[in-house]
Amino acid sequence: MAINVLSQQELSRLEQHGLHTADIAVRPLKQAITNQAFLLTCSDGKQYVFKRLNSQLRTAQQRVAEHNIHQYAASINLSPTLLAYDNQYALQAFQAGQTLAEANLSTEDK
């Protein structure tokens, strides 16, 4: 269990959303490009993605646009619903799937 990768403030935020941090395993996700992302696995098997947002790469206006895009993608079932979001972090349910690789795309998609 790598719970020490999250700060006490971040753990408190998770508790506010009903996640009991004593029962959570934390694993960094390497695919994140601009933010630090972690897979949270609860003892009941539920999984979440916790993103520590990089405030130096996005303006407040860009973060609002990013949030709106996430909300829209969730509304059409392209992305899990955001459970929590502010200028420092995002929390959403984990949705298992494959990453897009260029080899998986047809020439019409490129």
N, C-alpha and C positions, 0 to 999 in steps of 0.2 A: 504494500500500500504506500503510495507516494503522496499522501495528503499534504505534506510540508511544502509542496510547490505552490500552494495557494496561500495568500496572506490571511491574517486573522480577519481583516475587513471583508475579504472575499468570502471566507467561510461564513461570516455573519450574514452576508447577503444571501447565500445559499440557504441558510437556516430560515431566513425570512420567507423563502419560497417553499418551505415545507420539506426541504431535503435535510435529513439528519446526517450531519457531516461525520459523525463517528462511524457510520455504516457505509461510507463511500470510498471506493478505490478510485484513484486519480491516475490517468495515464496521458502524457503529452501526445498531441497529434502532430506529426511531422509535416503534414501536407499544408498547413497554414502558411500563407505567404506574408501578409502584412500584420496579422494579429497572432498572439499566442493562443492556441486552442488546446483544450483538455477534454478527454473523454471521462465522464464521471459514471461509474457503475455502482448502483445502490445494491444493498443486500437483497432487495426484492426483485432484482434483475432489470429494473428500469435503468435506462441509460440516457444521459444528457450530454450536450456539448456546452462547455463554458468557454467563452472567448474573452480574453483580456485584450481590449481594443487598443491599438497603437494610436494615441492621440496626436502624435507628431506627424503622421502621414495623412491625416484627414482634418479638414476644417469642421467646425460645428455644422455648417450648412451641408457639407458633404455627408456627415453622419446622419442628418435628418433625411437626406435623399436615400442613403443606404438603408435606413430603417424602413422607409416607405417601400423600397424595392423588396425587402424581406417580407413585409406584410402582404404585399401584392402576390409575391411568389407563393406564400403560404395559402392565400385565399384561392389560388387555382391549383393547389396540391402539388406544387413543384418543390416545396421546402417545408420543413416542420415549422409550426407556429412558434414565434418568439414568446417565451414565458416571461422574460424580463430583458430590459434594454435600457441603457443610459449611455452617457458619454465615455464610460470606463469599461463596461462589460456587456455581454449578451449571454443569455441562457436559453437554450432550446432543446427539445427532445432530440435524441440521436435517431437517425434514420439510416439503417444499414443499406448499402448499395455499392455499386462499382463507380470508380472515378472514370471520367471521360478521358480517353486516350485517343490520340490522332489515328491510331491504327483501327479503332473501333468505328470511325466515322466513314460514311460513304463519300464519294467525291461530290455529291450534291450538297452535303452538309458543310463542306470546307469552304 
